[in-house]
Amino acid sequence: METLAAAHVAFIVLPFLMALVFRRHSEPFAARLLDSFLFIGVGVQGVLDGLQQVTGGEEVAEYVGWAYSPFVGELGTMNLAFGILGLLSPWASRGWKLATALGYGLFLAWAAVGHIVDAVGGNTAIGNVGPTLWSDIVIPVALLVLVIATRGHNRRGARAH
């Protein structure tokens, strides 16, 4: 499960690297960073976490310090669905990006609240208070800031009229 912890660090760091490396025309950095967070922080994270939850729900529950429930598999299908939306986001419309960022961002933010409440109750498992918690905080904040920073820009970075 150490790989899962490392992956959650990557979901925060890789979008910055991706936005620096992959430049499209004269697109502003904030727009590239939003696309990168949607692709990595929502897309890759959603698909990888979802597959892990669907195929290894017992291990995921143990990693987070929770009792296993079949609901972990249902959570996995939600992660997979948002993951697919995130993977398609860099080529999608502004509305698609906004909906994907808002939906997954709210999910992650609420998950962070649940982890914090659980930690106050004594759950100090690495999957509850480690990198997963931090990605559940950083990614929604980044998505919100970037959605606001890029409002008024179309896909190619020009100001919309």
N, C-alpha and C positions, 0 to 999 in steps of 0.2 A: 504493500500500500504506500510505500515511500514514493513510488512513481506517481501516484495520484496527488500527493502533496507537491511534488516538483512540477507537475502539470499545472497546478493552480498558480504557481509562481509564474510559469511561462505564459499563462493566459493574461497576465498583467503586463509583462515585459515585452513579449513578442509584438503586440500591436504597435508599439513605439518604433521598434526596429523595422517592421514591415512598412510603416508610413514613411520612414526615412529612405528606404531602399527603392520602393516602388512608387515612382512619380508618374502621374498622368497629365500630360500637357502642362498647363499653368494652374492646375488645381491647387487651391490653398491647402496648407498643411493640416488645418483642422478638419477639412473634408476627407483627406486621405486617412487621418487618424480615426475619424468616425467609421469609415469603411473598414479599417483594420480592426477596430474593436468589435464591430459587428461580425466580421469574418472569423476572427480568432476567439474573442471573449464570449461571443454568443454562439457562432457556428461550430467551431472546432470543440469548444468546451461542451456545448449542448450535445453534440454527437458522441463525443468520447464519454462524458458522464452518463448520458442516456444508455449507451451500450453497456457500460459497466453496471448500471443499476438494473437493466433488464436481464443481463446474463449472470451477474454475481451479486444479487441483492443482499445476500447474507453477509458477504464480505464488506460491502459498503456500509451496512448498518453497524457492523462491528467497528469499522474504521471511525465512524461518527460517534460511537459510544451509545448507540440506541439498540433496542430490541428489534429483531427482524419482523417485518410485516410484509405481506404481499403488496402493500401499497407502494413499496420501494420500486417495484416493477412498473406501476402506473406512473410514478414520478419520472421514471426513465423514459416512458413514451412521450411525456410532456417535454422533457429535455431534448429528445430526438426531434420532435416537431419544431421547436424553436431553433434547434441547431441547423436544421435544413433552411429555415427562414434566414438565419444569420449567414450561412454559406452563400446564399443567393443575393444577399443585400448589396454588395458592391456594384452590382449590375442592375439594381432595381430602382424604382422611383423614390422620390423623397418621402411620399406617404408610406411606402413599404418599410423604409428605413425607420421612420418615426414609430410605426406600429411595432416593429420588431424590437427596437430599443426600449420603448415604453413597457411592452409586455414582459420581456425577459428582465429588464432592469427592476421592475416592481417585484417580480418573483425573487430575484437575487436579494434585493433589499429586505424583503420580508423573511427570507431564509436567514439572513444575517441577524435579524432581530431574534428569531427562534434560537439560533446558536448562542447568542449572548444570554438570553434568558436561561437556556440550558446550562451554560457555563456558570452563571450565578448560582444555579442549583447544584453545582459540584461536578459537572461533566467537563473534565479537562482532557478528553481524548483529542489527539492531534487533528482528527477529522472534524472536530467541533470548534476548536479554538486556534487552529493553525492556519496554513495558507488558504484553505477553503473559506474560512471566515473572512480573510482579508480580500480574496477575490470577490466574495459576495458583497463587500463594501466598496471596493475601488471600482469595479466594473460598472455598477449602476451610476455612481457619481460621474465617472468618465463619460458614460453614454449621455447623461443628462446635460453635462457641461458642453459636450460636443454637438448635441442636437441644437442647443441654444446658440452656440457659436456659429453654426453653419446655417441658421435660418436665413432665408432670403437668397440662398445660393442654389443654382440648379446643379445637375450632375456634373457638368463640365467646369464648375467653379465660378461661372459668371454670375453677377448679381441678377436676380430675377426682378422683373419690373412689376 
